Amino acid sequence: MANMRMVPWLESQKGIFAGLTIEFFAGRGQINKNTAEVQIGLVQSAIDSLIPGYEMKSLAWLPTGKKKGIVGPFDRVGWNWQRKGISRGQYRKHAAVAWRGTDQQDFFLIATERTDAADSIRISTSLRYAKELCQDEEQVEKLVQIARNAWAHLKIRYGYGSLGVTDEGTQQPSAQRAIDDWGDQSKITLANVTPELNEQIARDFAKKVKGAYWLNLLSDAHVKAVGGIEKIDETLPEDIRIEEFKNGGVLIQLAPTPDVENSMDNQGKFVYLSKLLAPIVAQPQP
């Protein structure tokens, strides 16, 4: 139930894994050169959603077949170069990172990755960014809109968003391997990295979910598996946002911001959602 913890608890967590993560999973090969304009548009939406004082300053990309990534400044030349690579489908990973001042550990990241198991888009922020974001519901809504846009224009299977410490946060060796893929210069781009999911679980997101979170994006297959939209409406409290997508699927948002106060009322929301999703929670494979 880490999702219900308050920000002061997060402040006590020492390490690089505390912050906000919003992640979307698509089928293998679905995020490619055919979706280039969507990927570029999501980065532009991320730029527009930044809280005051932050600006995009760094780009990173990992060409297909390469072991080390490339890092460069987010300027006109760098952004044009990355756009061309995205349009040609040349990258296994690409990212854009914002921060303010010289503190590169206080950041906002949007990244795309293509793997053998599934393709994904991730938004990660530092804890300090997340704390400021949560003070402004309009800014949070801009991030939720990015989630809507991703769902509307990409073949997303599943998505979630949570303020907390990732479940895999203690697995430092895995995190370090992921960071090394990009090269030492770009540690900022993976400061809130989650080690690779078990491949079977990643594939299972077509029918399974990771758990109950502040933000949940479910496919028609998920909705059917838990009993349909009527069952969702009947099970969850009225003050939880339940939003059906025109192209199928549903968004479930437990509270206006990810900073969900640890109250009895909010605990109840997580309990109701956890019970609803229990039949479709992915289980690690031995």
PyMOL commands that set and color helices and strands:
alter all, ss='L'
color gray80, all
select helices_A, chain A and resi 2-4+7-11+33-49+76-87+127-133+137-153+172-182+184-190+199-204+220-225+229-235+264-280
alter helices_A, ss='H'
color red, helices_A
select strands_A, chain A and resi 18-26+55-63+70-73+91-99+107-114+119-126+156-165+215-218+241-244+250-253
alter strands_A, ss='S'
color yellow, strands_A
deselect
rebuild
show_as cartoon
